[in-house]
Amino acid sequence: MHTVNDILNSLWALAPEACKEHWDNVGFLVGRGDAPVSRVLVALDLTEAVAAEAAELGCELIVTHHPLIFGGVLQVTDQTPVGRRLLALIERGIALISMHTNLDCAKGGVNDRLAEVLGLHNVFTYEDGETAGLIRIGETEPQTLPEFAAFVKKALRCPGLRLASAGRPVRRVAVGGGSCGEYAERLAAAGCDTFVTADLKYHQFADAKALGINLIDAGHFETEDPVCDVVIAHLQRQLPALDVRKSAVHTGCIQYL
């Protein structure tokens, strides 16, 4: 039977630790490294519902994209959301591994998968000396922004979209899963007419026309959740004895009326 450490080493092969941002907290976060694992649950986030689901399914390990622990944790009690989640794992003997910004940048990771789901071709990694290989740029068939936005909404199963038009047809598209709005100006200068990301601010939408780049905010959860399938496929391929499945209870936390 495989151990938590075996699975961690397999995930490092998919998303090397060296690719993470300096501020990030990735890897083995909760549990015992030598604990045996036969069943793994994969989710974008560790919520109390995901922890309960893992316990019900008999999973000894949860693999998430977003780390539960950032910075210092001064208490592990039931008085804080993070404390309750940590207790939910510790009391049930469930380990936690998180692959975050290293998985964003990894070949075949968050942004390659996002480009794939959006049907982009001739995809390459945008590099400007400041990024860590995060953004992907590709091409789509020429179309209007409303046409492309409707496709994005359907492909990512978004409950809603926010967008701003620069008055340009869609052809050369950049994608950055999660919060990547700070790259909009540089991507416009690199010749992109459209940028799909999430968590955009008002002033970024307001600047879109002046920058000459269409902006689509497709949601943080929706732009990153497709990577769960990548993690599952990788573990099933590398460690076929494992029972690996995606959370059925975890969905986006933002609702639209």
Buried (B, 14 or more C-beta within 10 A) or exposed (E): EBBBBBBBEBBBEBBBEEBBBEEBBBBBBBBEEEBEBEBBBBBBBBBEBBBEBBBEBEBBBBBBBBBBBEEEEEEBEEEEEBBBBBBBBBEEEBBBBBBBBBBBBBEBBBBBBBBBBBBBEEBEBBEEEEBBBBBBBBBBEEBEBEEBBEBBBEBBBBBEBBBBBBEBBBBBBBBBBBBBBEBBBBBBEBEBBBBBBBBBEEEBBEBBBEBBBBBBBBBBBBBBBBBBEBBBEBBBEBBEEBBBBBBEEBBBEEEEE
